[in-house]
């Protein structure tokens, strides 16, 4: 299979996934981690990829981890599904225990962008 055909197949698959999963009832959980708030050894020993793997392990069919953004001040991980509170209950033990999440926050958006979010500060 050529790269162009493979790319088009992936692109079509992603568009279909978005159409099927990003409906008007999709809710969001957004984890925000500071990039400069913790001791340097935490950033050396723990990474975003491992955290995402641990989140995906507990998330199951409750939602999807849609990726992350990494900026100079903070990193964000985006999760989507039909019930943001259920997603948070599943990931809460992970984000509270993973050292990279210390002093971070979790936004639980149980509606569309107009709905007021609940913010949980992590210890």
C-alpha positions as CSV (number, residue, x, y, z in Angstrom):
1,X,0.0,0.0,0.0
2,X,1.5,3.3,-1.0
3,X,2.0,6.1,1.6
4,X,-0.7,8.3,-0.1
5,X,-3.3,5.6,0.0
6,X,-2.4,4.8,3.6
7,X,-2.6,8.5,4.6
8,X,-6.0,8.8,2.9
9,X,-7.2,5.7,4.7
10,X,-6.0,7.1,8.1
11,X,-7.5,10.5,7.3
12,X,-10.9,9.0,6.4
13,X,-10.8,6.8,9.5
14,X,-10.1,9.8,11.7
15,X,-12.8,11.9,10.1
16,X,-15.3,9.0,10.6
17,X,-14.1,8.6,14.2
18,X,-14.6,12.3,14.8
19,X,-18.1,12.2,13.3
20,X,-19.1,9.2,15.4
21,X,-17.5,10.3,18.7
22,X,-17.5,14.1,18.8
23,X,-21.2,14.4,18.8
24,X,-23.1,17.2,20.6
25,X,-23.2,15.1,23.8
26,X,-19.5,14.6,24.0
27,X,-18.0,15.8,27.2
28,X,-14.4,16.6,28.1
29,X,-11.8,16.1,30.8
30,X,-8.7,18.3,30.4
31,X,-5.7,17.7,32.5
32,X,-3.3,20.6,32.9
33,X,0.2,20.1,34.2
34,X,2.7,22.9,34.9
35,X,6.0,22.6,33.1
36,X,8.0,24.5,35.7
37,X,6.2,24.0,39.1
38,X,8.0,20.8,40.3
39,X,11.5,19.9,41.2
40,X,13.7,19.1,38.2
41,X,14.1,15.4,39.2
42,X,10.3,14.9,38.7
43,X,10.6,16.0,35.1
44,X,13.7,13.8,34.6
45,X,12.1,10.6,36.1
46,X,8.5,10.9,34.9
47,X,7.1,11.6,31.4
48,X,3.8,12.5,29.7
49,X,3.8,9.3,27.6
50,X,3.9,7.0,30.6
51,X,1.1,9.0,32.2
52,X,-1.0,8.8,29.0
53,X,-0.4,5.0,29.0
54,X,-1.6,4.7,32.6
55,X,-4.7,6.8,31.9
56,X,-5.6,4.7,28.8
57,X,-5.2,1.5,30.9
58,X,-7.9,2.6,33.3
59,X,-10.1,4.5,30.8
60,X,-11.4,1.5,28.9
61,X,-14.5,2.2,26.9
62,X,-15.5,5.2,29.0
63,X,-13.8,7.6,26.6
64,X,-10.8,8.3,24.5
65,X,-7.5,10.0,25.1
66,X,-7.4,12.4,22.1
67,X,-3.8,13.6,22.6
68,X,-2.0,16.4,24.3
69,X,-0.6,19.9,23.7
70,X,2.8,20.9,25.1
71,X,3.6,24.6,25.5
72,X,6.3,26.6,27.4
73,X,4.2,27.0,30.6
74,X,2.0,23.9,30.6
75,X,1.1,20.6,29.1
76,X,-2.5,19.5,28.6
77,X,-4.0,16.1,28.0
78,X,-7.5,15.9,26.4
79,X,-10.0,13.1,27.1
80,X,-13.5,12.9,25.6
81,X,-16.5,10.7,26.2
82,X,-20.2,10.7,27.0
83,X,-19.8,11.2,30.7
84,X,-17.0,13.5,32.0
85,X,-17.6,12.7,35.6
86,X,-17.3,8.9,34.9
87,X,-14.0,9.6,33.1
88,X,-12.7,11.6,36.0
89,X,-13.7,8.9,38.5
90,X,-11.6,6.4,36.5
91,X,-8.5,8.5,36.1
92,X,-8.6,10.2,39.5
93,X,-6.4,7.6,41.3
94,X,-3.8,7.8,38.4
95,X,-3.5,11.6,38.3
96,X,-3.4,11.9,42.1
97,X,-0.6,9.3,42.4
98,X,1.5,10.2,39.3
99,X,4.3,12.7,40.5
100,X,4.2,14.7,37.3
101,X,0.6,15.7,38.0
102,X,1.4,17.3,41.4
103,X,0.1,20.9,41.5
104,X,-1.8,20.3,38.3
105,X,-5.5,20.6,37.7
106,X,-8.3,18.7,36.0
107,X,-11.2,20.5,34.2
108,X,-14.3,18.4,34.0
109,X,-16.6,19.8,31.3
110,X,-19.9,18.0,31.5
111,X,-21.5,19.8,28.7
112,X,-20.6,21.9,25.6
113,X,-18.2,24.8,25.7
114,X,-20.9,27.1,27.1
115,X,-21.4,24.8,30.2
116,X,-19.5,25.8,33.4
117,X,-16.7,23.5,34.1
118,X,-15.7,22.0,37.4
119,X,-12.0,22.4,38.2
120,X,-10.2,19.9,40.5
121,X,-6.8,21.0,41.9
122,X,-4.4,18.1,42.2
123,X,-2.3,17.8,45.4
